[in-house]
Amino acid sequence: MGVVPVRIDDEDLKRIDLLVKRQAFRSRNEAIRKMIKTVISESMSDDQNVDELVKFLLKLKKTGKEPLVLRLSKTATATVASGRDRWHT
């Protein structure tokens, strides 16, 4: 197992300590490790779902079936570009 030193702000550390005190976890290490695993697991499952969907759509396309037909008032490029303003990164 690797070791990664991290800095955590005081408020988050107090919340982690509270979880340990309430016996949700045996230690800060266990709490942080579990939280990281949960976030990684959730992120990976989202990527896998998208990957599976893309593979399925490509498979349909190869069989000669149109998997998705969009009827838009503007081009797909314009639609995607307009959606980019909705999420700030």
Secondary structure in CASP SS format (residue, H / E / C, confidence):
PFRMAT SS
TARGET T0000
AUTHOR 0000-0000-0000
METHOD secondary structure of the structure
MODEL  1
M C 1.00
G C 1.00
V C 1.00
V C 1.00
P C 1.00
V C 1.00
R C 1.00
I C 1.00
D C 1.00
D H 1.00
E H 1.00
D H 1.00
L H 1.00
K H 1.00
R H 1.00
I H 1.00
D H 1.00
L H 1.00
L H 1.00
V H 1.00
K H 1.00
R C 1.00
Q C 1.00
A C 1.00
F C 1.00
R C 1.00
S C 1.00
R H 1.00
N H 1.00
E H 1.00
A H 1.00
I H 1.00
R H 1.00
K H 1.00
M H 1.00
I H 1.00
K H 1.00
T H 1.00
V H 1.00
I H 1.00
S H 1.00
E H 1.00
S H 1.00
M H 1.00
S H 1.00
D H 1.00
D H 1.00
Q H 1.00
N H 1.00
V H 1.00
D H 1.00
E H 1.00
L H 1.00
V H 1.00
K H 1.00
F H 1.00
L H 1.00
L H 1.00
K H 1.00
L H 1.00
K H 1.00
K H 1.00
T C 1.00
G C 1.00
K C 1.00
E C 1.00
P C 1.00
L C 1.00
V C 1.00
L C 1.00
R C 1.00
L C 1.00
S C 1.00
K C 1.00
T C 1.00
A H 1.00
T H 1.00
A H 1.00
T H 1.00
V H 1.00
A H 1.00
S H 1.00
G H 1.00
R H 1.00
D C 1.00
R C 1.00
W C 1.00
H C 1.00
T C 1.00
END
